[in-house]
Amino acid sequence: MINRIRNIAEDEQYTTKSLTNNVIKINSVTPETYRNLMKYFKESNTYYHTYQLKEERAYRIVIKHLHHSTDTEDIRQELLELGHNTRNIINAHHRITKEPLNLFFVDLDPAENNKEIYKITALQNKIVQIEPPRAKKNIIVQCMRCQQYGHTKSYCNRPFLCVKCGGNHKSKECKNSKDTPAICALCGGNHPANYRGCEHYHNILKESNTRCDSKVLRRVFLKEYCALHLAADTVTT
C-alpha cells in the first residue's frame, strides 16, 4: 500500500496509523494530497471511508425569534447584502407536533467572516438572536451504505450491506419479504442494523462516552494542577 501511495504523494505529505480490525488510517497534510488519494482509491476500487474537508464544510448557525412565515429567499438575500453567502436555509419544526417554529437553521459557505454573523441583531427590522447549533449528545452518525458508525454514505466507498438482512446489496434492493426475520449486519442479531438497542452500537457509544469522560477528567486535572501551582507561586512570592 505504501509503495502505491508513494506514486501519488511524497512521504512528508501524509502519515498512516494501524488501527484495529486491520484498518489503516491515513492523514493527509494538504487538501491536494487528500484529493489525489481519494481519486486513486476510487479508480482502484479500494474500500475506504473518509470525511468532508474542513475547508468545504458548511458553517451552520441558528437564527432565533424570526417568524416561521418569513420567506427563506428574503433571508438569503439580506444575509448576502450583509456579506454572508448561504448554502441552505431550513425552517425548524417541532419534533412531535411538526408545527413550524420561529427558528431557522442556516448553512453558510466557509469564509473568514463566518463568526461575524453573530453580531447581527436584526433582519428585516425583526429582532433576532443568532448562535451556534446545540451539539447533539449521545448520537453517532451511521452510514446508510456499509451500516458502520462514525461516517456517512456520502464519503464511503465500502461494500453495500443491507440494513434489513445484512446481505451484500443496497437496502432498497432487498428482495426479502417483510415477514422475513431481520439480520443485523454488525452483530448478527435478529434486528435491523440501525436498531439502537444493538449490542454493537452500545459498545461504540460506551467507548465514545469513555473518551469524552477521559477528556473531561484531563481538563479538570489540568485546571486543578494549574490552580495548585498558581497558589504555590502566590505563597512563595
N, C-alpha and C positions, 0 to 999 in steps of 0.2 A: 504494500500500500504506500509506504513512504517513498519507494523508488518511483512509483507512478505519480505521486503528488509533486515530486521534485521536477517533473517535466512541465509543471504548471506554475509552481510558486517557489521562490527562494526559501532556504531554510529559516531565515530570520523573519519571514512573513507569516509564520504560523507555528503553533505548538500542538502537541497531541497529549492525551491523557487516557490511560486504560481504566475503564470502569467495570462494574460487574456485568455478568451475562455476556462477556466477550464484546462489549460495546466500546468503541473508540470515540472520544470527544475531541473535536478539532476546533481550536480557537484561531481565527484569522486576525492579523494585525490591522489590515486595511479593508475597506469596503470592496476595493477592486479585487483583492485576493479572495474574499468571500464569494463574489460573483463568479470568478473564474473556477473556483472549486465547485460551486453549485452547477455550473454549466457542464463541467466534466462529469460529475456524478449523474446528472440526468442523461447525458449522452451514453455513458457506460452502464446505465440502468442499475446503479448502485443503490442499495437500500439505505435510507437515511431519513432523519427529520431535522429540521432546523427552526430558526426563529426569524422574525422580521427584523431588518436592520433598524437600529435605533433612530438613525437619521431619516428613515422613511416612515416611522411610526407616527400616527396622528397624535396630536396633543389634545386630550379630552378635558373639557370643562363643563360645569353645570351652571345654568342661568336660572335663578330662583325668582319668584314673585312676578313672573311675566305671564299674562293671561294665556291660557291654552289655545284661545282662538286666534292668537297672533300668527300671521302668515309667516312661514319659515323663510320664504324668499325675501320678505321685508327684513327679517333678522339678518339674513346673509348679506344683503345689500348694505345695511347700516354698519355691520362689523367690517365689511370691506372698506367703507369710507373711513373707518377708524384705523385701518391698516392691518386687518386680520383676515386672512383667506380661510374660508371654511370648506371642509370636505363633505360634512354631513351634519344635519340638524334633525333631531328627533324629539318629539313631544312625549314626555313620560306619561305612563298610565298606571293607575293603582293596581297593585299586584293581584288583588282579589276581585274588586268590583269592576276593574278595567275602565274606570272613569278617567278621563284626561285630567292631568294635574297641571298646575301653573308652574311647570318646571320643564326645562329643555336640556337635553344632552347635545353638546356641540363638539365636533371633531375639527380641529384646526390643522392646517398644513404646518409641519415643523418649521419654526423660524426663531430668530434670535429674540424677537419681541413677544414671544408667546406669553410670558409671565406678566407683561404689561396689561394684559386684558383684565387682570384682577383689579385694576384701578378704575375700570368703568363702573359707574354707579347708576346710570340711566340709559335706557334705549327707547327711542320714540317717545321721549318725555315720560317714560314709565320708570319708577324707581325699581332697580333690580339689585340682586346680590349674586356675584359670580365667584365660584370657588371650585377647587378640585373635587372630583367624584370621590365618594367614600370607598375605601378598599373593601372588597368582599372577603369575609373571613371564612376559613374552612371550606373553600371552594377551589377545586383543582380542575383545570380545563381538561377535556377528554377529546382525543382525536376521533372523528367520525369515519376515518379511513382504516386505521390499524387498531383502533379501540384503546390504545395506550394513553396514559395520563401524562400531562405536562406539556403538551403541544397541540396544535390544531391541524386539521386536514389541509389547510392552505399551504403549509410548509412541511408536508410529509410525503415521502416517496417510498414508504414501506408497502409490503403487500396488503391487499384488502383483506379484512376479516369481517365477517357478518356479525352485527350486533345481536342477532337473534339465535343463530345456530353455530356461530364460530367458524363457519366454512370460509374457504379462500375465494370469496366473491363479494361484490358490493351488497350492502344490506338491502337496498331496494330491489335487487335481483334475486333475492332468496325465494326459492320455489317451495319451501316447506309451508304447510297449511298452518292456520292459526292454532289448531289443536295440537300441533307437534310441540313437545316439551322443549323449552329453550335450553341452550348450552352456552355457558359463558366462555368467551374466547380467552379470558385472562386466568380464570381459576378452574374452569371445567365444571362449575356448579350448574344446577338446574335453574338458571335465571339469565336474563339478558346481560350483556357486557356492561350496559350503562346503569345497572341496578346499584343504588347507593348502599345497599346492605352487603355488597360483595366483599369477601374477605380480602381480596387483592387491593380493593380501593381503600379499605380501612387501614391496611398496613402502610400504604403510601401516605395516607392522611396522618397517621400516627408518626411516621418518620418526618413528615413536613412540620408537624407541630413541635416535635422534639428539636429540630433545627432552629425553629423560631424561638423556643424557650431557651435554648442554649445561647442564642444571640442576645436575648434579653438579660440573661444572667451575666454574660460577659460585659454588657453595658453597665449593669448595676455594680458589678465588681470594680470596673474601671472607675466609675464615679466615686465609689467608696474609697478606692485606692488613692485617687487624686485628692479627695477630701482629707484623708488621713495625712498625706504628705503636706497638704496646704496647712493643716493645723500644726504639724510638726515644725514647719518652716516659721509659722507665726510665733510659736513658743520660742524657737531658737533666736529669732530676731528680737 
